[in-house]
Amino acid sequence: MAQRAALITGASSGIGLAIARVLGEEGHALTISARRPEKLETAAEALRADGLEVQSVAANMTDEENLVAVFAKHREAYGRLDVLVNNAGVGIGAPMEEIQTKHLDMQLGVNLRALIIGTREGLPLLKEAGAEHGKALIVNTASIAGKGGQAWLSIYAATKAAVINFTQSTHREVGGAGIQCTALAPGFVDTPMTEFAKGQVPGEEMIRPEDLGEAVRFLLRTSRNCHVPEIVFTRPGEGLDTP
């Protein structure tokens, strides 16, 4: 049985993959999940090539049965959960009068509903880890858009504000059980999800996915007496109102 284990959603590329790599380097056996099986397994093979222990479990985050199965397979493989990273997310921009219901439902489903279900499913094992060593982690990927409303990204921004709030609520409920909860709120990160913005901000000037990975490494290394509720990432010279 692994000495430490982590589950990361949205981990086939970008932020999720960068965080998974750090957790593997820090001694965690990994379950990584994302929607596309082929892309996910390619990511898993790259991690295994570096000597990390990893299983990939493809899932549609909007399908509760799929999501619950990810946690069941994690438990079967490793028997413990020390770090849960709810990272899967989707952003679809549109003027408010042109919002399509299917896009509304998708963003609510992936960004918020799946995170809530994942937290529910992960808590029993996280509480066991918290009782064992006093510092299990839940890391939720929010966005700087969650710090203030964003034109043309109103649904995305609203879901990410809810992620920050839900993270706070989770910590207040389970912090006494040795579980620390942190929301990551980055501006534009150089990932496929920000292709739409690269005419405005070149990819080479964006935050790196590895920056968020290193933030998770920091969270692992602080003492059990130190809780970091939120980390905001901005580009130099920009503030909380600028993605």
N, C-alpha and C positions, 0 to 999 in steps of 0.2 A: 504494500500500500504506500502511496506517495506520502512524503512528510508534509507537503503543502500542495494545494491544488487550487486552480483558478478557472473560471468560466468567463469567456468574453464573447459578446454578441457583436455583429457587424465587424467581424475580424478578418475578412478576406483581403483587405487592403487598408491603406490609409491609417487613421488614428487607431482603429481596433487592432490592426496587425502590429503596429509599433508598440502598443501597450502589451500585447501578447508576448512579443519578443522580450521585452523587459521582464515580465513576470516569469518567463521561462529562464532567463538568465539569472534571476533571483531564486531559482530552485523550485518553482511551481510546475507541477504537471498541468497540462492545459487541455481544456475543451474549448475549441473555437467554433463559432456558428455564424452562418450568413445564408443568404437566400440561394445563391448559385452554387451548386455542388462542385462543378469543375473548377471554378475560380477559388473556391474555398479549399479544395484539396491541393491545389497548386500552392496556396499559402502554407498549408500544413506541411507539405513536402519540403518547402524551403526552411521551415522551422526545424523539422526533423534533421535536415542536412547539417544543421548547426548543433546537433546533439541534444535537442530539446524533446521532451516527452509530450506528445500532442495527439489528440483525437479530433477529427472534424465531424460535425453533425450539422448537416444542412437543414434549414428550417425557414419557413415563411413566418416572419414575426407577427403578421396579422392573424395567423391561425393558432388558436389557443392550444389545440392538441399537438401541433408541431412544436410549439414552444415548451410545453410541459414535457414532451419527449426528450428535448435537449437536456433538461435537468435530470430526468430519469437515467439517461445514458451516462451523464456525468457521474451520478451517484454509483451506478453499476461499475464504471471503470475505476473510480478513485476512492469512493467511500467517504469523501470529505470535501468541504468547500471553504477555503480561507479568504478568497477574493472573488467578488462578483463585479464584473464590469458591464454595465448596461450601456452599450455604445451604439447599437443599431439606430439609424436615423435616416430621414428623408426630408428634403426641402423642395417644395414646388412653388415657385413664385407666380403671382398673378395679381392684377388689380382686383380690388374687393368685389366689384360688380361682375367680374368674370370668373370668380372662383367656381370650379367644378366640384360637385359633391363627391365624386370618386376620389379626387385629389385631397379634399378636406378629410375624408374618412381614412385615406391612406396615411396622412401625416398624424392624425390623432391615433391611429392604430399602431403605427411603428414607433413614433417618438414618445408616446405617453402610455397607451394601454399595454403595450408589450413590456415596457419598463416596470409597470406596476405588477403585472403578472409574474415577470421574472423575479422581482423582489420577493413576492409572496412565495414562489417556488423555492427560492434559494435560502430563505430565512431559517428553516429548520437546521440545515447543515451549517450555516453561518453561526447560528447560536451555539452549536456544539464546538465549533472552532473558537468562538469567543470565550466560552467557558474553559477551554483547554489552555489557551495562551493569551487571552485578554485583548487581542487586537485582530479581529477579522475586519475586512474592508468591503464596503460597497462604494463603487465609483460610478457615477452617472455622468455621461457626456451630455452637457447642456450646450449653451452657445452664448456668446456675448449678445446675440439677438434677444436672449431671454432676460437681459438686464434693462431693456427698453424696447418699445414697439418699433417695428421696421416697416416702412412702406414697401408694398408689393411682396412682402414676406410675412404678412400678418398672421397666418395660421402657424407657420413654422415658429415665429417668435413667441406666439402664445403658448405653443406646446413646450418650448424650451423654458419659458418662465415657469410653467407648471412643473417641469422637471426639477428646477431649483427649489421650488416650494416643497415638492414631494420629498426631495432629499433631506430638507430640514425636518420635515415631519417624521421621516423614517428615523433619523438620528435621535430625535426626542423620544421616540417610542422604544428603540432598541439599543441606544447608546449605553445604557446600564448593563446590557448583556454582553459587553465587550465587542461591540460592532461599531466601527466608525464609518460615517457616511460623508462623502465628499462629492460636490458637483464641480465638473470642469467646464469653464465657460470661455471658450476661445473665440477670437475673431477669425478672419479667413485663414484656413489651414490649406496647404497645398495638397489637395486630394482631388479625385475625380468629381466629388460633389461640388467643388467650387469652380469648375470649368466655366460656368456662366459669368463669373466675376473676373476672369483673367484678362479681359480687355480693359478692365478698370484697374486691377492690381495684378501685375505680373506674378506668375507662380513663384519665381525665384525670390520675390519680396514678401511672400506669405509666411506665416508661422509654419514650422516643420512638424509633421506628425511625430517625429522623435522628441520634440519638445514636450508633448503631452505624455509620451512614454516615460521621459525622465521625471516628470511631475509625479507619476505613479511610483517610480522608484523612491522618490523623496517620501511619499506617504508611507511606503513600506518601512522606511528607516527611522521615522520619528518614533518617539516612545509611546507607549500605551496611554501616557498621561497627556499627550498632545493631540487634540482633535483639530483638523483643518476643515472647516465646513465648505469652503469654496475656493477655487483657484481661477482667477480671471487672467486671460492671456490677450495682450494687445500688441500690435506692431509699434515700433518706436515712433514717438511723436503723436500717437493717436490715443483717444480716450474711450470711455465706455459706450459712447454713442456711435462709434465707427466700427463696422465689422472688419 
